[in-house]
Amino acid sequence: MKRWMFAMLLVLAVSPAMAAQRLKDLTNVGGVRPNQLIGYGLVVGLDGSGDKVTSSPFTGQALSNMLNQLGVQVPPGTKLDPKNVAAVTLTATLPPFARQGQAIDVTASSIGDAKSLRGGTLLLSPLKGADGQIYAMAQGNVVVGGAGASAGGSSAQINQLSVGRIPSGATVEREVPTALGSGEFVNLELRESDFTTANRVVQAINKSFGQGTARAVDGRLIEVRAPFDPDQRVQFLAKMENIAVDPADVSPTVIINARTGSIVMNQAVTLAPCAVSHGNLTVTVSNTPQVSQPNPLSGGKTTVTNQADISINTPGSKLISLPNGANLSRVVAALNALGANAQDLISILQAMKSAGALKADLQII
């Protein structure tokens, strides 16, 4: 069963020969990027599942400040302890070309000890960028994709209740200028640096728009001469992003997740002839209680002793010769022949890489 699971995992990494891809799938336009926003706010209207002021004092402080800003004077020394309020961190993504008045989604995450944000409403809160400027204002009902209940000391919960989403919950108030409409050149950035792919992109663009239109600066950046008129520039980019380009072949790579035991390799991985010996060492310790009963009228006491049994099992390991693997299917067949589980294969692959038999870049995440 483990062999089949490993084979299936590797087959998922198999892809046909690199086919032509659109330029928009290989590159990003320089300056056209999203921006992250963050903020702090209060979610009210919770059904007794909010923060406890004793363990989250900042919630009461924020509530007092908000009431003062709304003209409600809170007497000094008053300790606010509402159980229907929760302090949250707000995060959102400001998309490129966002305009004032555009709505964006917001995620609210509890930073106190609130049990649930279900049914709550976020009060008006600013969202700031990395420069400290306010770019959007958020407010709205929090949608939580989970449920929970408790009674008599028992509880049940489905999914996460301390994180919710507010669809279209923020309104853009400040625009982020982009450099797309200025300058003689438009920069294209390859999503994966590769000199071969960069050269092919330049050749494809020059073939479509004329020699000298594009030039490669390095393995990632490509400069493209574009029209100055904004409308013509948009038409130019729309045509250019649909040009088909054959990307370079991928480098042989094996990715290992040491936490889950997952192993994924692409179709470029090959094996050199090698021999592998693999065995397991099993140590079993068992403890058997034994009762010692004294003789009648001897005045002794009944005692319980433990007898420990230790056994060591070393199943015979055999030396397996792995042939040259010219393609992924042969590599999978060779590794499955070892009869090892995923965790053992991690050690085997590392040893094969050190011995020079694994022709791939080994990445452990």
N, C-alpha and C positions, 0 to 999 in steps of 0.2 A: 504493500500500500504506500509506504514511504517513497519507494522508487517511482511509482506512478505520479505521486504528488510532486516530486522533484522534477520529473520529466515535463509535467504539465506547466509548472512554473517557468521552466526554461523555454518551452515552446511558445509561451506568451511573448517572449522577447524576440521571437523570430519575425522578421519583416522581409518583404520582398526587396529586390535590388532597389537602390535609391532611385525613385522616379522623379521626374521634373516637378518642381513645386513653384507656386506663385511667389513673386518677390515679397508680397505682403506677409507671407508665412515664414520668410527667412530673415526679414529685417524689421527694424523699427525706425521711424523717422525721428531724427534728432530734435529734441525739444518738445516732442509730443509725448507727454507722460502724465500719469496721475500724481496727485499729491495727497499725503496722509494728513488727516485732521484729528484732533483730540480735544476733549473737553471734560468738564465735571458738572454733574447735575443731581437733582433730587427726583426720585420717583415716588409719587404719593398715591393714595387710594388703595393701598394694599390691605388685605384682609388679615391684619395682625401678624403678617410674616415679614415685617420690616426689621431694621437694625435695632439693636439694644444700645442705648446711650452709654451704658456702663462699659461696654467693650468697644463701641464705635462712637467716641465723643465728638468726632468731626461732623457727624450727621446732625446732632443738636445744634452745633455751632453754625453750620451752613443754613439750617432752618431758621435760626434766629436772625442771621444776616439777611436772609431773603425777606422775612417779615418786616424788618426795619426798612429795607428798600421799598417795600410796598406801602409804607406809612403806618405800619402796625408796630407800636412801641412795646417791646418786651421788657418788663421790669428787670433791673439789674439783679443778678443772682438767681434768676428763674432757671430751673433745670427742665428743659423740654425733653420729654420721653415718649414721643408718639410711636406706637408700634406699627403704624401704617405708612412709614416713610423709610426710604432706603437711599443711601448715597451710591452713585454709580459713576463709572468712567465711560465716557462716550467716545466712540471711534467711528470714523467715516472716511470714505475715499472721494476726493474731489477729482472728477474725470477731466481729461484734457478738453479744452474749448468750452468749459462750463461757463454759463452766462448768469447774470443776476436774475433771480427769480426761479432758477431751475431747482427742482427737488431731487435730493439724493437720499439714499438709505442710511440709517444710523443703527449701530449696535450698542446696546447698553449692558454693561457688566457690573455686577455688584462688587464693591470693594469693602463692604462691611460684613456683618454676619447675618444678613437677611436670608431667610429660608427660601423665599420665592419672590419673583417680580411679576408673577401672573396677575393680570387684572389692573396693573398700575398704569399711571400716566406720568410721563416725563414733563416737568415744568420747563419753561423757556430757558435754554442754556446756550452759551456761545461755544463754537467750535473753532479752535485756533490751529494755525499751521506752525511749522518749525521756526518761523521768524517771529512768533508771538502775536501776529495779527489775526483778527477775527475774520474768517472767510464764510461762515455759515451760522445760522441760528437753528437750534433743534427743539422740537416739542411734539408731543403726540402720545398715543396709546402704545404701550409695549406689548408685543406679541411674543409669547413664550411657547416654544414647541415642545412642551412636556406637561406632565401632570404628576401630582403627588397627594398623598393622604396619610394621616396618622391618627391612631386611636388606641387607648389602653396600653401605651408603651410600644406599640408596633407601628411600623410605617412602611409605605411602599412608594417608589418613585420611578417615573419613566423619563429618561433624558435629563438634561440639565435645566434646573429651574432658576438659577441665579444669573442667567444670560438671556436677553431678549432682543428682539429686532423691531425697529420702527420703520416700516416701509414708507419711503418718501417723507421721512420725518424731519428733514432739515432743508432749509431754503438758502441757496447761495446768495451771499450779500456782497462778496468781493471777488472779482475775476483775476485769474492768474494769466499775465501776458505770455504769449509764446513767440518764439523767434522764427516761426515758420514763414511768415509773410515778409520778412526783411532779409536783405543780403542777396548776393548773387547766387550762392550755392545752397542746396538742401543736403543735409548730411543723412546718410543711411548707416545704421549700425546693425551689424550682423548679430543675431541672438546668440550664436556660438562662433567664437573666433576661429577662422580657418583661412589660410592664404589662398588655397585652391578655390574655395567657394567665393572669396572676395574677387579673385581674378575672373571667374566665370560670370559673376554679377556685372562687373565692369564691361566685359565683352558683350553680354546680352543687351545692356542699356545702350552702348555705343552702336550696336547693330540696329537697334530700333530707332534711335534718335540722331544718329550721326557720330562720327569719330570725334573724340574730345569732349563729349557730353559728360562722361563720368571718368573718375580716376580714383584708384585705391590709395589711401593714406597709409594704412597698415592692414593687419589681418582682420580688423573689425570695422574700421571707419572707411566709408566711401563718400566722396564729394561728387555731387551731381549739379551741373549748371541748369538752373530752372528759370522760367520767365519771371519778370518782375511783377507783372499785373496779377493781382490776387486770383481773379477768375481763371486766367490762363494757367496759373500755377496749380490750382486745384485740378483742372482738366489734365495737366501734364502728370501730376502725381497719380491721378485715377488710372491713367493709361499705363504708367510705369509699374504700379504695384501689381498689375495682372500679367506682367512678363514672366514666362516660364523659364526657370533656371534649374540645371542639374547640380545639386549640391555635391560636395566631396563625400567620398565614402567615410563612414564613421570609424573611429578608432576602436580597436578591440578593447572592451571594458567588461569587467566583472564587478558587480556591486553587491556587497554583503552587508546585511543588517544584523549586527551581532546581538541585538536585543531580541529580535523575533526569530532569528535563524533563517531569514529569507535570503535567497541567492538568485540574482538575475544577471544574465549575460546576453550580449547582443550577438548577431550573426557573424561578426568578424573574429570571434574568439577561436583560436586553434590550439592544438596540443602537439608538442614534440614527443617522440617516443620516450617512455620512462617506465620505471617499475615502482609499484607502491605496495607496501605491506601495512596492513591496518588490523589492529586488534583492540579488544576492550578488556579492561581490568575491573572486576566487580568484587567489592568487599562487603560481606553481609555480617552484621552483628545482631545476634538474638539473645534475649535475656529471659530465662525460664525460672520462675520462683519455685522453691522447694521448701516443704515444711518439715522441720526436725522435731519429732515427737519423743519426749523422754520416757524412760521405762516407768511402769507403775510404782508408786510409793518411793520414787527416787528423789523427790524434792526438786527435780529439774523443771525448767520452763520450756514451753513450746516456742520455738523460734522459726523465723522465715528467712531463708537464705536465697540468694540469687546466683544462678549458674549461667555464666556468659559463654556463648559459643560464637566463635569467629571463624568464618570460612572465606577463603579467597579463591575466586574463579577466574582463570585466565584462558578463555577459549582460544584454541589454536588459530593463529592468523596465518594467512597464506600470502605469498608474494605474487602480485598480479602485474602482468606486463600490459601497459596501455599502449596501443598502437598510435601512429601519427594520426591526429584528427584534423582533417582538412576543412571540415564544415561543422556547424553547430550540432547536427544530428549525431555525428560520430563522437563529438565531445560528450554529449548527453549519454550516449550508449556506454562510453568508456567509464564515466563517473558512476553510472548506475551499476556497472559490473562490480564495483567495490562493495556494494551492499551496505553502505554507511548512511546514517541519517544526516539531516541537514547540519546539525551542530558539528558532527565529525567532518563533514565535507568542508566546513570553514577552515579547520586546521589543515586538512589535506590540500586545499587550494593554496593556502599560504605557503605550505612546504613546497608545492610544485612551482610556485612563483619564485621562491628562493633558489630552487634548483635549476631554473631556466626552462622548465618544461611547459609552463603556462604562458602562452604568447598573448598576453593581455595586460591592461592596466588594472590592478587590483585596488578597489576602493572600499573602505570599511566605514559605514555610517552609523 
